[in-house]
Amino acid sequence: MTAQAPPRPAGGPPAEPAPASSLIAGQAPAAIRAILSGVPDPEIPCVSVIDLGIVRAIEDDHVAITPTYTGCPATIAIERAIREALDSNGFGAIRIDTSLSPPWSTDWISDEGREKLRAYGIAPPPKGAGAAALKNEASAQCPRCGSSNTEEISRFGATPCKALWRCLACAEPFDRFKCH
């Protein structure tokens, strides 16, 4: 019988992964994915590196990551958190590779990640965002009241990957995740 992670309860934390020493070839990626589902983004802790699509590939011998943009100040912290999570779960031999091409896209954010962003008060980018969304020409939906009657206040928000917006319906400010 092979060791497998128990199923994840709906809406609950990620299931505990099977110990690395009990896995046979081919099972490591699923166990690593479960581990990394618990590694939060250091700038937006409501989402994991899996939710954001920063982890682009998981193999038996390595994990490939792509920062949300070249020069992202959180890249070193993300790599360190991934390394610590892998090491503490018996995957110290797994290599972490950073790949900049193709560049990360907001389309890589999972549906669950988009909902977590919204619940946290950040307007998630739409999937398949076109050029208008890249320039923030389309209005954002307010994560608090749901209105699309919004305006950009500043292209620069709390972190480089967010812009500051205001809802004209409820008058609340909010961050919008920049599309790219």
C-alpha angles and dihedrals in degrees: 000000000000124000114249133176112257116250116277114250112239109270092357133115119287115283117258108266122235114261112270092236092061097052125101124213112295096025097083096081093059092047091047091049089054091050094047091048084073096052108098125212104255094226098039105030095180090077132054128228085254092052091052094048092238088131101070102173138013120195134167091266106027149022119219119208133185121198117231087250137355107273095024104163091217095060095094092046091049093050091047092050091049091048091050092048092049093045095048091051097050098264098112092132093060112109121222115217124189116213123189098182124104090026120238116269131201085236086076092067108106122238088247089052091052091053091048090052091050092048089050090054100259119122105233120221117256117254115257091019111194130211092281090058091047089059092040090240090138118073120252123233111244108245090211105050103007096238120146090204092106139130136203113248098180134001086220119071136171091301131022091256094058136066126206116246136174130214112228091199100055097015092229121140118228141173120249119205106237115242119235 
